[in-house]
Structure formats: C-alpha cells, structure tokens
Amino acid sequence: SMLALAACGSQSTSGPEGGSKNEKLVVGTDAAYAPFEYLKDGKIVGFDADLLKAVMKEAKLKYELKNTGWEPLFASLKSEQVQAGISAITINDKRKQTYDFSSPYFESINKILVKEGSPVKSVDDLKGKKVSVQNGTTGQDALEKKFGKGEANVKKYETNVLAIQALLNGEVDAVVADNTVVDEYAKNNPDKKLTVVNDKTNFESEYYGIAFPKGSENKKKIDKALQTVIDNGTYSKVYKKWFKV
Ligand code: ARG
C-alpha cells in the first residue's frame, strides 16, 4: 500500500486518494492560535504540532505541517490539497457532513475575553455589545445561535489574533474564543489587563479532532496511533509541556 511505501521512504508518486502526488501527507493548520499552533522563529509550534509529531511518528507517516490559515484549511481539505488538518478544530455535526474526524483529543469550551472592569459577566450581557470572533469558528456559531444570524454586533476576523487586537484597540467590547486560548492570552499578557468570563449555561463542551477529507484512508491509522500515544504516556508529556500541570 502507499502507506507501507511511505514508511520505508520510497519515492512512489501515485496515491489512492484523488491523485495525491506525494507520499508525504500535507497537514494544514492556522498557526495563529497559541498555545495550540503559532509561529515561533518562523516555525509552527504548539500543543497540536507536538501531538501531531508524536502521532505521525507512531503511525510511521511522513508529513509536513503547513500554515494554510483557518478558512483556507477547510477548502483545502475539501479539495484534498491537504490530507489532514490539525488546528484546535472542534468536531461538530455541521463539519462532520463534509469532513471526517479522528477520535477527540482535547476538550474545550468557548469563553469571553473582556477588559478588566467590563460589565460583561455572561453571554446575555453581550446583547447590544460589539463582539469579535474568528470567522468560521464555533464561537461565531454560538453567538449566532444566541443572538441570531447576521446580528450586527458580531464582528468576524480572519484570525483570532486580529479578533483579540480588535478588543485591545477598543473596536469591540469582547472576544469569544476557546477557553485555553483566551485563558493563556490573559495570563501571559498581564499588562493588557484582561479578564476571562466563563458561561457554562450558554456555551457547551467541545472536542477537538484531526480533520480529514471525507473517506480518507489515513483516519484509521491515525486514530490507532493517537490511541497508542494516549496509552503510552506520550500524550500526557505533551500536555504537561504546554499546560504545566
Ligand atoms: N475550536 C474552534 C473551532 O473549531 C476554534 C478553532 C480555531 N483554530 C485556529 N487554529 N484558529 O471553531
């Protein structure tokens, strides 16, 4: 099979998946979502990058992690320009219609990032306020579910970095994004004087998965490797490296 050839470094160029020309899997990400994926000295680093490295080593798959950006990542999965995506991607029913996902590897929930002293104490308090989100995220979905689609107060940015920038600039009153990301940002930037609001009545638990084009043959192999990495303690090493528990 192509996978076996890849494992022994063959230069074979034909793959079974829609004309994939290289045995090396291209894995897309949006490297603007610390601590999961971000650029450091031009390199993509983070929890996801380290987990992927461990999983691909276990699966004996060669890969290249590519900074595609967030929305282009989904387009690239659909057109099979990339063979997988790891980017703190929440597994949900909407996405499952178009993509396959690995087993869940990380639990998450949306939270609200505001400036210290903000009157916002819950999702309900966001009514009539300007809120930034990264375009096409579950944070956007949650706000649209709550306040209706096209609600003028939800401002969408291409990256979460820009969504946070909008809060710092005073363009918006709040940011909605994944808990780990906003918690780390607030903690690592005390000079910015930010507070994180947790609202478990309005936001639901989510789980991240590695995404694949529908019908991908890599899913099974990667799921197996992910389970091994969890069972043999590698996952918790990576977890401790990034989350210091
Ligand atoms: N977990 C959220 C979602 O799936 C946000 C993920 C954003 N990830 C990123 N690398 N920008 O919608």
Residues whose N, C-alpha, C, O or C-beta is under 5 A from the ligand:
A	BS01	LIG	D30 Y33 W70 S87 A88 I89 T90 G136 T137 T138 D178
